[in-house]
Amino acid sequence: MPRKIRQLIADLERAGFVDRGGKGSHRNYVHPKGPHVTISGKPGADAHHYQERQVRQRIEESQK
């Protein structure tokens, strides 16, 4: 079962990413160390595999 967009957002915020806003259903998250990621979709929607992979990679980059 795919994770929800809200779960990806919670992971990003726990890792120290900050929401910088966006247009429509897009949200731009930036980490103070530099990595950034854009998440699209409503919070209750299922996340796509590429979104889960991208969030995981950006969190790993921010911990280096």
N, C-alpha and C positions, 0 to 999 in steps of 0.2 A: 504494500500500500504506500503510495507516495506521500511525502511529508507535505504540510501546508506551508504557504508563503509566510504566515505568521510565525511558524517555527523557525524558518530561515532568518527572519528579522530578529527574533529573540536570540538566536545564536550569534548574529553579528553584533548586537548590542552588548551581549555578555563579553564578547571579545574586545570591546572598546571602540567599535565603529559608531559614528555619529551620522544621523540622517540629515542630509543637506537639502532635502526637498526634491522636487521633480515635477513633471507635467503629467497630469492624468493619473494613471495607475502606476507610474514609474517613481521609484525612490532611489536616490543616490546616497550610498553610504561611503564614508571616508574614514580612514584610520589615521591617527596622528603620525604614524611611521611612514605613511605614503600609500599603501594599497587602497584601492577603491573598487566598488562594485555597484552595478545598477540592478535592482530587482523590479520586475514588472508583474502586475497581477493583483487581484484583490486579496486581502489577507486570508479569506476562507477558501481560496482556490488551491487546487493541487499544484505543487511545484513540479516543474519539468526536471528531467534528469540533469540537463546541462546547468540549470540554476543551482541544484544541490552541489554539483561538482565545482562550480565556480565559487560558491560561498565557502566550501571546504578549503579550496586552494588559497583564497584570499585570507582566510583566518590563519592558515599555516604560514603564509608570507608575513603576516603581521607579528607572528610570534618569534621570528628569527632575530 
